Structure formats: structure tokens, C-alpha cells
């Protein structure tokens, strides 16, 4: 069910010209699209977190993207379920490793390319990851993702953008 939801989410997520499905791998999907105005391809793996009955301001998802024309590979991005409190820390936990992300609004990213690479490497050996922070009203929240299929989806996205 999460697999199909991730595919449906992707179909509506970004206002880009063309989206090609590269496949669904476990709980992750992989896609390739062409950016508008000759921006070239963007390829990415995407997943939705585990369902929750708690209030959500946004439909959360995680992406790992490659942008060849921008020389970016493995860029980590999280759309969070809640709007962040100003200056709130955003933490990603996997296998006992903690990463402090940067973010604003309802989005969070790795602080730099080295952290992107470290997160992607950790994802390859973990079974789940949890992003947590504090929302505008001061309540803690988290989004938990299973990583079943994440490695295959990331690999499919990387290969799709490597082809010319």
C-alpha cells in the first residue's frame, strides 16, 4: 500500500514537464523527469512515511535526487508533516546515527554534500529512519520511513540520470 501511495504522490508532487517511472522497489519508487526551460533531467527515489493518525499540516515524503546538469548526486530532502517552529532542530536517526538537518517551513535537507553522502550510505545499511523536530505550536513530531527498497530505488535513479 505504501508503494502505491508513493507512486501516486510522485505523480502529483512536482510541476515538471515529463515524469517517467523507473519502478517501485519495496516501499520506494524511482522516477526521472525533465525540468522546464532546458534544465535537463532530474532523477530521484521517493517514499512516504509510515501512516499516522496524528495531525499533519502536509503530506510528508523523503527524496534522494540526482541533478546531472547541476553536478548534484544523492541530494537528501524531507517534506515534513508539520510546519517547523522557528529555529527548531531537525534530527534524522538511523541505526543509532544522528544527523542534524537544516530546514525551514516544512522542509529539511542535509547541511552539505558530505552529509548527503553520509545519509545515503547509512540508508543502505539501515532498515528504517526517523526525522523528528518541533512544530510551530511547540509539539514534538516525527516521520518514520522504512528503507525496504531504498537502495534499489536510489540506484535506479542514479543510473537513469547517468544515461544520455
Secondary structure, 3 states (H helix, E strand, C coil): CHHHHHHHHHHHHCCCCEEEEEEEECCEEEEEEEEHHHCEEEEEEEECCCCCCCCCCCCCEEEEEEEHHHCEEEEEEEECCCCECCCCCEEEEECCEEEEEEEECCEEECCCHHHHHHHHHHHHHCCEEEEEEEECCCCEEEEEEECCCHHHHHHHHHHHHHCC
